[in-house]
Amino acid sequence: MTGLSVETLLPLAAAAPEPITSAGDVRLGLAVLAGIAVIVLLITRIKMHAFLALTVGSLALGCFAGAPLNKTIASFTAGLGATVAGVGVLIALGAILGRLLADSGGADQIVDTILARAKGRAMPWAMVLIASVIGLPLFFEVGIVLLIPVVLLVAKRGNYSLMRIGIPALAGLSVMHGLIPPHPGPLVAIDALHANLGVTLALGVVVAIPTVIIAGPLFSRYAARWVDIPAPDRMIPERPSAESQRRPSFGATLFTVLLPVALMLVKALVDIVVDDPANGVQKVTDVAGSPLIALLAAVLVGMVTLGRAAGFTRTRLSVTVEKSLAPIAGILLIVGAGGGFKQTLIDAGVGRMILDLSQSWSIPALLLGWLIAVAIRLATGSATVATISAAGLVAPLAAGMSTTETALLVLSVGAGSLFFSHVNDAGFWLVKEYFGMTVGQTLKTWSVMETIISVCGLGFVMLLSLVL
């Protein structure tokens, strides 16, 4: 890669629209800190919903920066609308596909098929494979609820160390959540930085594979020594037998899950190899591999390969789709408000200020994006909020970058958003309760695992930046 220096990006910043405030760098920097502090305080102390906290924080940022209230509101609403328009439909389609996978028994089919072929030392690797495949279309919290009971059951019946089985599964889910679209965080970062989704997906897979191996099967050996606890009986479910319901086949399920990924990767590959917008093949792959069409195709195919194969009637399919949309209302609002916060930052001139500071500090853009995401993650506990906010802050740095460089910036922000989950993260408590651990044990296992993912993710992103 031919890395872009901050100096080469400064003329691009100079061409940016006139900011909504005339505040100097000092006041603007204090306004940013104050706005983020308001968001952190509302989320952590007041326990306010992240949507409301981001909305209030955006208005506070504008006020602290001396921007007229009407212009601040206009910036926020414009960013909210643009973000929801860009990623809202994709999040909805991903939720529908995930619900079809869960309700049809397709997820159970993948789990049972792989576990039937994995024994002994292969079991941690099987768990990371299951979590990575299941985690592609499912949101993190849904993946935990779906997979952790399986982890507990396998650990109990196979007499495995709970951490030896559980950490690989958690690592697979977390890496997918932070680095791979169509999860909300990566999608928002791609939209904010105007990155190519197919290229980001391809590079994300390259980064994700070694990262999940290190944080999953390899780290689980040490986690099992640090925390040696049995699977809690109260959390182990009685899973229905495979004969108790019709299920889609393993092949059909895997095909459906990987279909949107394959379509987007093919588009990215053709764009690189052919690189001719007038070419007929590229025209077809540009349409078929666009995120909207790829996910829509997977949903429509899934209604047959998953829903109909499981014996769903048309009414049942309709109910499944309806139930999949209600839980994502909060996510869409958070993502939208995060987009509004991002646009307020940009319109206030924060991007230009960060370029100036980066020039004097000589911090590489990839490292800067990671550090900002880490700071917000530690403060708020939310990977999605960290990704949205960090992407907004470093968006100006992507203005003159190549397609590959922009994709790597997205991944560095995503890696930073996973750093050291602790007591202000809902996922921390979810893992703690499911595994029956103390706070200290959760910090030594789950929190350390998240940190390994974050640091390894950044390391592999930086390595790719040197060779591409």
ZIVEN-V618132 format. One record per helix or strand. SS is the DSSP state (hx for helix, st for strand). FROM is the first residue (numbers start at 1). LEN is the number of residues. If there is no record, write none. Layout:
BEGIN
[[SS/FROM/LEN] [SS/FROM/LEN]]
END
This chain:
BEGIN
[[hx/6/9] [hx/25/20] [hx/50/15] [hx/69/35] [hx/106/12] [hx/120/18] [hx/140/19] [hx/162/18] [hx/184/10] [hx/197/30] [hx/233/3] [hx/242/3] [hx/250/24] [hx/280/9] [hx/291/18] [hx/314/13] [hx/329/19] [hx/350/12] [hx/365/16] [hx/383/16] [hx/403/14] [hx/426/10] [hx/439/29]]
END
